[in-house]
Amino acid sequence: QVQLVESGGGLVQAGGSLRLSCAASGSTFSIRTMGWYRQAPGKQRELVASISRGGSTNYADSVKGRFTISRDNVNTVYLQMNSLKPEDTAAYYCNIATIMGGNYWGQGTQVTVSS
């Protein structure tokens, strides 16, 4: 089992920055990939960025060049969000995939970008 605690959401003006954090506890040795998803009202949840245990990253086209995902050793993943746009407004969810096939979600943190 893996438990996730997210922090860092909030309200920011367009062009501003926020950093999200997600701290994992429990069976962190089994983590394969850590990532961030987001879901806006009336829309499907979508992948924002992910990072593998080896450090390989993957980004949605809509955030490339503006967002950066990183992790410290094993347990915490960050999402640095710069040049935020109103269309980035959504609930952001941390996700962990494990080598055992497990899939875990954080509670979600709201990001609101005003124009």
Rosetta silent file (secondary structure, phi, psi, omega in degrees, C-alpha in Angstrom):
SEQUENCE: QVQLVESGGGLVQAGGSLRLSCAASGSTFSIRTMGWYRQAPGKQRELVASISRGGSTNYADSVKGRFTISRDNVNTVYLQMNSLKPEDTAAYYCNIATIMGGNYWGQGTQVTVSS
SCORE:     score description
SCORE:     0.000 S_00000001
   1 L     0.000  145.093  177.343    0.000    0.000    0.000 S_00000001
   2 E  -129.235  132.559  176.320    1.055    3.560   -0.744 S_00000001
   3 E  -109.655  143.830 -175.838   -0.429    6.663    0.835 S_00000001
   4 E  -126.251  136.993  175.600   -0.218   10.062   -0.851 S_00000001
   5 E  -128.552  120.062 -177.874   -0.468   13.565    0.584 S_00000001
   6 E  -101.348  154.648  173.316   -0.654   16.493   -1.804 S_00000001
   7 E  -156.605  163.666  171.338   -0.087   20.178   -1.210 S_00000001
   8 L   110.829   -3.846  178.731    0.536   23.407   -3.075 S_00000001
   9 L   -72.868  176.867  177.970   -2.621   24.258   -4.950 S_00000001
  10 E   159.693 -166.487 -179.407   -4.281   27.651   -4.835 S_00000001
  11 E  -106.865  131.467 -179.404   -5.413   30.721   -6.712 S_00000001
  12 E  -145.251  152.292  177.113   -3.007   32.548   -8.997 S_00000001
  13 E   -78.602  155.702  176.646   -3.236   35.110  -11.764 S_00000001
  14 L   -55.991  136.806 -175.970   -2.494   34.176  -15.340 S_00000001
  15 L    93.142  -11.180 -178.987    1.228   34.161  -15.947 S_00000001
  16 L   -83.376 -174.619 -176.214    1.966   33.198  -12.364 S_00000001
  17 L  -132.176  152.299  171.764    3.523   30.093  -10.891 S_00000001
  18 E  -144.337  154.616  173.062    2.646   27.362   -8.421 S_00000001
  19 E  -126.575  124.917  176.710    4.445   24.274   -7.190 S_00000001
  20 E   -97.531  144.884  176.358    2.589   21.119   -6.251 S_00000001
  21 E  -126.883  148.550  177.056    4.065   18.475   -3.968 S_00000001
  22 E  -140.812  114.739 -179.241    3.054   14.890   -3.369 S_00000001
  23 E  -102.177  127.248  179.877    4.629   12.898   -0.560 S_00000001
  24 E  -102.347  144.363  174.831    4.341    9.127   -0.647 S_00000001
  25 E  -139.566  165.066 -177.169    4.554    6.817    2.341 S_00000001
  26 E   100.046 -132.592 -175.745    4.147    3.108    2.868 S_00000001
  27 L   -82.457   60.364 -175.032    5.523    0.686    0.298 S_00000001
  28 H   -70.275  -17.320  178.999    7.517    3.323   -1.544 S_00000001
  29 H   -64.189  -21.843 -175.248   10.137    0.764   -2.584 S_00000001
  30 H   -93.624    3.345 -177.270    7.618   -0.549   -5.102 S_00000001
  31 E   -67.882  130.316  176.532    6.989    2.764   -6.888 S_00000001
  32 E  -103.720  -47.427 -177.935    7.508    2.523  -10.644 S_00000001
  33 E  -139.011  140.825  174.009    6.084    5.818  -11.908 S_00000001
  34 E  -119.222  142.601 -176.761    4.894    9.023  -10.221 S_00000001
  35 E  -157.185  173.326  176.924    2.713   11.496  -12.034 S_00000001
  36 E  -124.940  134.245  173.502    0.184   14.289  -12.005 S_00000001
  37 E  -119.999  163.625  174.143   -3.233   14.260  -13.614 S_00000001
  38 E  -141.490  154.633  178.814   -5.844   16.978  -13.731 S_00000001
  39 E  -141.643  117.931  175.779   -9.579   17.147  -14.169 S_00000001
  40 L   -92.247  156.481 -179.776  -11.538   20.256  -15.043 S_00000001
  41 L   -54.939  130.592  177.921  -15.310   20.423  -14.501 S_00000001
  42 L    78.294    4.237 -178.613  -17.136   18.503  -17.187 S_00000001
  43 L  -121.899  162.312  177.613  -13.940   17.041  -18.622 S_00000001
  44 L   -76.652  154.650  174.957  -12.122   13.733  -18.343 S_00000001
  45 L   -68.482  135.975 -177.142   -9.114   13.318  -16.140 S_00000001
  46 E  -130.917  150.765  176.662   -5.955   13.766  -18.192 S_00000001
  47 E   -71.773  132.088  175.087   -2.269   13.120  -17.712 S_00000001
  48 E   -97.990  -52.432 -179.092   -0.245   16.266  -17.099 S_00000001
  49 E  -162.159  153.364  176.443    3.217   14.814  -16.493 S_00000001
  50 E  -143.611  158.624  178.080    4.902   11.681  -15.235 S_00000001
  51 E  -141.775  132.646 -177.840    8.354   10.598  -14.144 S_00000001
  52 E   -85.864  170.594  178.418    9.700    7.087  -13.954 S_00000001
  53 L   -59.782  -29.668  179.262   11.887    5.591  -11.257 S_00000001
  54 L   -85.333   -3.785  176.422   14.786    6.055  -13.651 S_00000001
  55 L    99.755   -1.151  177.168   13.991    9.725  -14.169 S_00000001
  56 L   -70.089  138.031 -177.059   12.393    9.638  -17.613 S_00000001
  57 E  -116.860  156.961  179.484    9.694   12.269  -17.983 S_00000001
  58 E  -143.892  135.562 -177.255    6.581   12.614  -20.077 S_00000001
  59 E  -130.034  147.744  168.219    4.428   15.725  -20.556 S_00000001
  60 L   -67.257  145.693 -178.701    1.102   16.586  -22.100 S_00000001
  61 H   -57.275  -33.410 -174.790    1.588   18.783  -25.151 S_00000001
  62 H   -69.417  -15.401 -177.374   -0.431   21.549  -23.521 S_00000001
  63 H  -117.653   -3.395 -179.623    2.085   21.982  -20.684 S_00000001
  64 L   -57.976  133.968  179.975    5.398   21.340  -22.419 S_00000001
  65 L    85.734  -10.713 -179.915    7.837   24.165  -21.785 S_00000001
  66 L  -115.799  -36.340 -177.461    5.755   25.529  -18.889 S_00000001
  67 E  -108.614  147.707  176.705    5.543   22.686  -16.351 S_00000001
  68 E  -134.836  126.254  176.627    8.380   20.623  -14.896 S_00000001
  69 E  -100.311  140.883  178.133    8.010   17.377  -12.989 S_00000001
  70 E  -150.352  166.269  177.571   10.738   16.223  -10.620 S_00000001
  71 E  -143.684  151.229  175.704   11.230   13.880   -7.702 S_00000001
  72 E  -102.777  120.636 -178.651   13.553   13.663   -4.750 S_00000001
  73 L    47.029  -99.438 -173.268   15.045   10.187   -4.386 S_00000001
  74 L  -126.670  -34.183 -160.339   11.949    8.053   -4.118 S_00000001
  75 L   -95.286  -18.218 -174.197    9.199    9.509   -1.975 S_00000001
  76 E  -128.768  134.795  177.066    8.196   12.969   -3.174 S_00000001
  77 E  -119.805  143.692 -177.716    7.194   14.258   -6.569 S_00000001
  78 E  -122.079  152.968  171.923    6.850   17.901   -7.520 S_00000001
  79 E  -131.759  106.466  175.635    5.141   19.759  -10.323 S_00000001
  80 E   -86.955  120.218 -175.872    6.506   23.235  -10.981 S_00000001
  81 E  -115.752  114.342  179.041    3.935   25.144  -12.991 S_00000001
  82 L  -114.432  163.533  178.054    5.018   28.388  -14.672 S_00000001
  83 L    49.825   48.253 -175.635    3.259   30.722  -17.091 S_00000001
  84 L   -65.050  146.101 -179.579   -0.084   29.454  -15.872 S_00000001
  85 L  -120.598  156.585  177.143   -3.134   29.976  -18.053 S_00000001
  86 H   -54.786  -32.920 -179.780   -6.843   30.039  -17.179 S_00000001
  87 H   -72.381   -5.989  173.066   -7.213   26.746  -19.044 S_00000001
  88 H   -82.962   -6.412  179.287   -4.883   25.136  -16.499 S_00000001
  89 L   -61.825  124.584 -177.061   -7.630   25.524  -13.900 S_00000001
  90 E  -178.019  169.674  165.830   -8.503   22.067  -12.584 S_00000001
  91 E   -85.475  129.098 -178.138   -8.234   19.672   -9.686 S_00000001
  92 E  -105.681  132.842 -175.823   -4.762   18.155   -9.800 S_00000001
  93 E  -122.283  132.211  172.357   -4.220   14.588   -8.619 S_00000001
  94 E   -80.561  143.287 -179.479   -1.012   12.810   -7.767 S_00000001
  95 E  -135.153  140.223  176.731   -0.763    9.244   -9.068 S_00000001
  96 E  -125.558  131.067  171.542    1.553    6.387   -8.217 S_00000001
  97 E  -114.207  135.362 -176.470    1.978    3.216  -10.206 S_00000001
  98 E  -109.069  162.696 -179.869    3.844    0.351   -8.573 S_00000001
  99 L   -68.372  -15.506  178.295    5.849   -2.534   -9.911 S_00000001
 100 L   -88.753    0.721  179.764    3.225   -4.837   -8.379 S_00000001
 101 L    93.488    3.910  178.372    0.531   -3.344  -10.609 S_00000001
 102 L   -74.933  154.959 -179.241   -0.968   -1.082   -7.951 S_00000001
 103 E  -140.904  117.704 -173.551   -2.374    2.329   -8.829 S_00000001
 104 E  -124.482  147.496 -177.637   -2.879    4.970   -6.125 S_00000001
 105 E  -123.692  144.707  170.603   -4.365    8.470   -6.145 S_00000001
 106 L   -78.905  177.909 -175.355   -3.984   11.491   -3.926 S_00000001
 107 L   -79.748  -13.927 -179.964   -6.964   13.411   -2.624 S_00000001
 108 L    95.767  143.063  175.401   -6.588   16.177   -5.193 S_00000001
 109 E  -135.661  135.252 -174.094   -5.608   19.818   -4.907 S_00000001
 110 E   -84.237  132.832  171.994   -7.385   22.685   -6.658 S_00000001
 111 E  -118.613  123.118  179.753   -5.512   25.015   -8.974 S_00000001
 112 E  -124.547  124.042 -179.277   -7.402   28.098  -10.131 S_00000001
 113 E  -113.882  118.250 -179.242   -5.884   30.542  -12.611 S_00000001
 114 E   -91.853  148.093 -178.306   -7.658   33.864  -13.012 S_00000001
 115 L   -89.556    0.000    0.000   -7.476   35.889  -16.202 S_00000001
